[in-house]
Amino acid sequence: GLAHASCLVYLAASKWPRLEVWRTCKICGQDYVGAARLALAQALFAKVRWKGALFLRRREWATQNLVCALHEVGRHEEAARRAQRALESYARKSKGLCPRALRIATVLASSLREMGRYDEAVTLQRQTLEHQRRTLGKEHPDAIISANNLASSLSLLGNSNSNLQS
């Protein structure tokens, strides 16, 4: 919180094409959080957004990073819009089940839950968890996180339904 976002962006850009410097502090090894992470994610996305096919993997990484940063700072509607567009792009390219697409689906579901759209969140979380278990295995950290997220959403959905009935 003591560095200017523009200075962090300048530093990360000077280390191009290393992507990890856009998310993790080179000095302490901790991931950036809050406004710093969002500023870096937005700057990287702007840098690679219109690049050609050679930058596809960097653009996909930057998209995932931006979606996660938006979700982290509570900008759930924007995170959900960007995640949905990314997932549609993956589906067009027949890459819908790749680990990065599954991570983006996880964040989309979490954003839907945070917006109170529990039914949609639960449906997406069930689908994502099923794909993760099939492609990554039941013990993979992403599958475990998704199972926890699904349990949380089911709990909120149950509370939401009982509040509607009373």
Buried (B, 14 or more C-beta within 10 A) or exposed (E): EEEEBEEBBEBBBEEEEEBEBBBBBEEEEEEBEEEBBBBBBBBBBEBBEEEEEEBEEBBBBBBBBBBBBBBBBEBBEBBBBBBBEBBEBBEEEEEBBBBBBBBBBBBBBBBBBBBEBBEBBBBBBBEBBEBBBEBBEEEBEBBBBBBEBBEBBBEBBEEBEEEEEE
